[in-house]
């Protein structure tokens, strides 16, 4: 069902701001195949308020989707925020009366999320050396948060993730020697099980908002949250695909492993071995390579016609180069 977001925002502004409140501005910021993000503002008796609307624009099946519902996402943001994680304040969970479908509203946080700017813009020179440690620190309250009652979060571990992505890879019919070798290597080096915790699931440069003076100000995009190994979140931010041209700085393109781990331990997190983080880093490159491969195949098979799919799909070669380096270095 098509939704006219611009028509739905004025009554939402009145609902949020009270009698006499009005929509002051509205702009769509981004959107993919299934998700939209809008910036809007309201002026009312309580003053001016800058807000963000996050809504799903395509059907969602919780039984088959990898992502969580937006209601679950909002609940997790509230819960982790109450534990001390830097997150945007959730202002409103939309319902049928809002006419926006599955959506929620959060306060707008000032900062930068473009990864290439974080790693290279001179504005961040003074704070960049502190970011890896801060990322370790903010993961602690996330991992310590008990999932709110009633949420149906998926659970994963290293073996399960390898099984899932190898099944996808085998079904594609592809034959990529480096991916084959990576699957074999990781199966021989599966880490011992640990007590699972709440994970952000997509903790990387690009989903974290940074301020040039304060560093980390908000963790965004919780749609892939699940339960699993705490090293998974660490390994994902260390994956080379999210370093934006700075392979010499393993944590997000801006920092070192030691600072990430030290920040986590100093904030009260259970000590995590670097080898465990590097296992998940290698698995991150492998699964991103499989995802890129499938994006290309969807275009080559005629399922998708957008140019974005093959453009991302060609990055499978980048992940193979990353895997060669990791395989040579070992865990």
C-alpha positions, 0 to 999 in steps of 0.5 A: 500500500502506497503511503503519502508521507508528506501528507501524514506528517502534519497530523503527526506533528500535531499529535507529538507537539500538542494543540497548535503544533505544526510541521515546520520542515520535512525532507527525505534523507535516504531510502533503500528497497524497504526502508525510508528515513525522513527528517522533519521538524515541528513548532508548537507550544513547547518550542521547536523540535527536530525529529527523524522518522524511520519507516518500512516501505515494503512488506515484512515477514518476521519469520523469514526476515533477517532484520527485526521489526521496527517496533523491536528496533525501537524497544532495543534502542530504549532498552540499551539507552536506559543501560547507558548506550549512546542512542537517539531518544525514541519519541513515538512508536507509530500506530494505525492512527498515524497512517504511516505503516510500520514506523517510529520517530526519534529525536535528531542527533547532530553528528556525522555518519559518512565513514569516509569523512570520519577517517579523512576529514580534518575536522575529526583529526583531534578526536580520531585517536580516541574513537576506537576506545570509545567504540569498545566502551559503548559496546559494553552497555549494549552487550549488558542489556537484557533483551526486553520481554516479548522480543523474538530475537534470533540467536547466532554463533560462529558455526551457525553463521558459517553454515548459513552463508555456505548454504547460500554460497553453494546454492549460487553455484559459484566457484571462488577458490578464496571463498572456499579456502576461507570457509575451510579455514574458519571451520578449523578455527571455530572459537569455543562457545561463550555466553551469548549477549545482545548484539547490535548486529551491524556495528560499523563505521557508517552506523555510528554517529560521531561529533568532531569534538566529543567522538561517539554520540549515537549508535544507529540502525539496529535492524540486524540486532540479535543474540550472539558472541560479543566478539561479533560486534567487534569483528564487524567494525574491524572488517576492511570493507568498513575502513573506507580506504584506511586498511592500516587502521583496523578499527573502522579505518580510524583506530587499532585493535588494542584501543578497542579491546582496552575500552571494552575492558575498562568499561567493565566488559568481559575480556575478549581475545584478539584472535576471537575478534579476528575470527569474526573479522574474517567471517565478516569479510567472507559473509560480505563477499557472499552477499556481494556475490548474491547481489551480482547474481540477482542482477545477472539473472534478471531478478534486479535491474538496478545498477546498484546491485552489480556495482556492489556485487563487484566488491566480492573481489575486494573481500577476496583480497582481504581474505588472502591477507587474513589467511596469510596472517592467521588469527 
